[in-house]
């Protein structure tokens, strides 16, 4: 079953239609998103899971707690689940092996702008672990070089890193940042169509244009949780200083 879900997730990345994933952080958020028409896969957000457990982002949450949270999400849905595993919590191959055992069929893996040989070795470790488990795991190998802006030198570095990750066996490459059309076009041309994944940030290209340019997937990282918490805070403000009415259309959860 896990191998079949992994193959389905890979096919979603290869399809002409842009794969859109709204990131989740616990069972109830996963169920809400999974039940929406058009949802084809779920993706966790490490920042959001860490925050919900009282930890800052950046692998401060113990790996056991992260895996437990991810496993509960995977067990709550029949959809393919890809997990944000940060940089692998010190042992990318073993962390992915354990995640596969929980039913997870894809993962983000950050390079944290480490030296390229070290980053490639981490990708290779994940690929070997997935092969040993017999799962066509959808590794979304992430490079962070464009997180704080794009220059020609940084873009060239992202291309070099992404191509190295693909050569090491990762099926897709994640390049977060506010990227203009020229940068996205350069990355798609370098990696090939349906090999690049992006995050939707304020100022990002429209989803339709991403699809037209050949992007495989777009995600929302911690923003889905922030939007939910903003709605909660606005409701609480109304309770504390206004009428406190429950908004019309509020969902009833089982």
C-alpha positions in Angstrom: 0.0 0.0 0.0 2.8 2.4 0.9 4.6 1.8 -2.4 1.4 2.4 -4.3 0.8 5.7 -2.6 4.4 6.8 -3.3 3.9 5.9 -7.0 0.6 7.9 -7.0 2.4 10.9 -5.4 5.2 10.8 -8.0 2.6 10.7 -10.8 0.9 13.8 -9.3 4.2 15.6 -9.6 4.7 14.5 -13.2 1.2 15.4 -14.4 0.6 18.6 -16.4 -1.6 20.0 -13.7 0.1 21.8 -10.9 0.0 19.8 -7.6 -1.4 22.2 -4.9 -0.9 21.2 -1.3 -2.1 23.2 1.7 0.2 22.2 4.5 -1.2 20.6 7.7 0.1 20.1 11.2 -2.2 17.7 13.1 -4.9 15.2 12.5 -7.8 17.7 12.6 -6.2 20.0 10.1 -5.3 17.0 7.9 -8.9 15.8 7.9 -10.3 19.2 7.1 -8.0 19.5 4.0 -8.3 15.9 3.0 -12.1 16.1 2.8 -12.1 19.1 0.4 -12.9 18.3 -3.3 -9.7 18.5 -5.3 -7.3 17.6 -2.5 -5.0 14.9 -4.0 -2.2 14.7 -1.4 -1.3 16.1 2.0 1.9 17.8 3.1 3.0 18.5 6.6 4.8 21.7 7.7 7.6 21.2 10.2 7.4 24.8 11.4 3.7 24.3 12.2 4.1 21.0 13.9 6.9 22.3 16.0 4.9 25.4 17.0 1.9 23.3 17.9 4.2 21.3 20.3 5.8 24.4 21.8 9.1 24.4 19.9 10.7 26.9 17.6 11.5 25.8 14.0 14.9 24.4 13.0 14.9 20.9 14.3 14.4 22.0 17.9 11.5 19.5 18.3 12.8 16.0 19.2 12.6 13.7 16.2 10.4 11.3 18.1 7.8 13.9 18.6 8.0 15.0 15.0 7.6 11.4 13.7 4.8 10.7 16.1 2.9 13.7 14.8 3.6 12.8 11.1 2.6 9.2 11.7 -0.8 10.3 13.2 -1.5 12.4 10.1 -0.6 9.6 7.7 -2.8 7.2 9.6 -5.7 9.6 9.5 -6.1 9.7 5.7 -6.0 7.4 2.6 -4.3 10.2 0.6 -0.5 10.2 0.0 1.3 12.1 2.7 4.6 13.9 2.2 6.4 15.2 5.3 8.7 18.1 6.0 11.6 16.5 7.7 13.8 19.6 7.8 17.4 18.5 7.4 16.8 14.9 8.5 17.4 15.4 12.3 21.0 14.3 12.2 20.4 11.1 10.2 18.4 11.7 7.0 18.4 8.1 5.8 17.2 6.7 9.1 14.7 9.4 9.6 13.2 8.7 6.2 13.3 4.9 6.8 11.2 5.5 10.0 8.9 7.8 8.3 8.2 5.3 5.5 7.4 2.8 8.3 4.7 5.2 9.4 3.1 5.4 5.9 4.8 8.6 4.7 5.6 8.5 1.0 7.5 11.7 0.4 9.6 14.3 2.2 11.2 17.7 2.1 14.9 17.6 2.9 16.8 20.9 3.5 20.3 21.5 2.4 20.7 24.5 4.8 23.3 25.7 2.3 25.8 23.1 3.5 28.8 22.3 1.3 27.4 20.6 -1.8 29.1 17.2 -1.2 27.5 17.0 2.2 24.1 18.0 0.8 24.3 15.4 -2.0 25.4 12.7 0.6 22.2 13.4 2.5 20.1 13.0 -0.6 21.9 9.8 -1.5 21.3 8.4 2.1 17.5 9.0 1.7 17.4 7.4 -1.8 19.3 4.3 -0.5 16.9 4.1 2.5 13.8 4.3 0.3 15.2 1.7 -2.1 15.9 -0.6 0.8 12.3 -0.2 1.8 11.0 -0.9 -1.7 9.2 2.5 -1.9 9.5 5.0 -4.8 9.8 7.7 -2.3 9.2 11.3 -3.5 12.1 13.2 -2.1 11.6 16.9 -2.5 15.3 18.0 -2.1 15.4 21.5 -1.0 18.0 24.2 -1.4 17.8 27.4 0.6 20.2 29.5 -1.4 17.4 31.8 -2.8 15.5 32.3 0.5 16.9 35.8 1.1 16.9 37.0 -2.5 18.0 36.1 -6.0 21.2 37.2 -7.6 22.8 35.7 -10.8 25.4 34.0 -8.6 22.8 32.6 -6.2 20.6 31.4 -9.0 23.5 29.6 -10.6 24.2 28.0 -7.2 20.6 26.8 -7.0 20.8 25.3 -10.5 24.0 23.5 -9.6 22.6 22.1 -6.4 19.3 21.1 -7.8 20.9 19.3 -10.7 23.2 17.5 -8.3 20.2 16.4 -6.2 18.4 15.1 -9.3 21.5 13.2 -10.3 21.6 11.7 -6.8 18.1 10.3 -7.2 15.7 13.0 -5.9 12.7 13.2 -8.3 12.0 16.9 -7.5 13.8 19.9 -6.2 12.3 22.5 -3.8 13.6 26.1 -4.2 11.8 28.3 -1.7 11.9 32.1 -2.1 10.1 34.9 -3.9 11.1 34.0 -7.4 10.2 36.1 -10.5 9.3 34.5 -13.8 12.8 34.7 -15.2 14.2 32.7 -12.2 11.4 30.1 -12.3 12.0 29.7 -16.1 15.7 29.2 -15.5 15.2 26.6 -12.9 12.6 24.7 -14.9 14.8 24.7 -18.0 17.7 23.5 -15.9 15.9 20.7 -14.1 13.3 19.8 -16.7 9.5 20.2 -16.6 7.7 19.0 -13.5 10.9 18.7 -11.5 10.7 22.1 -9.6 8.5 22.7 -6.5 7.8 26.1 -5.0 6.2 27.8 -2.0 3.5 30.4 -2.4 4.7 33.6 -0.7 3.4 37.2 -0.9 4.7 38.4 -4.2 5.0 34.9 -5.8 3.8 34.1 -9.3 0.1 33.2 -9.7 -0.6 29.5 -9.5 -1.8 29.4 -13.1 1.5 30.9 -14.3 3.5 28.4 -12.3 1.6 25.6 -14.0 2.2 27.1 -17.4 5.9 27.4 -16.8 6.2 23.7 -15.8 6.3 23.8 -12.0 5.4 20.4 -10.5 4.0 21.5 -7.1 3.3 24.4 -4.9 2.9 24.4 -1.1 2.2 26.9 1.6 4.5 25.9 4.5 3.5 27.5 7.8 1.1 30.0 6.2 -1.9 27.7 6.4 -1.5 27.5 10.2 -0.9 31.2 10.5 -4.1 31.9 8.5 -6.0 29.6 10.8 -4.5 31.3 13.9 -5.3 34.7 12.5 -8.9 33.7 12.2 -8.9 32.4 15.8 -7.3 35.6 17.1 -9.8 37.7 15.2 -12.7 35.7 16.7 -11.2 36.0 20.2 -10.9 39.8 19.8 -14.6 39.9 18.9 -15.4 37.8 22.0 -13.3 40.0 24.3 -14.4 43.4 22.8 -17.4 42.9 20.7 -20.5 40.7 20.2 -18.7 37.4 20.2 -20.9 35.8 17.6 -19.8 32.5 16.1 -19.2 33.2 12.4 -21.7 32.1 9.9 -20.5 29.0 8.0 -18.3 27.7 10.8 -17.4 24.1 10.1 -18.8 21.3 12.2 -16.1 18.7 12.8 -16.7 15.1 13.7 
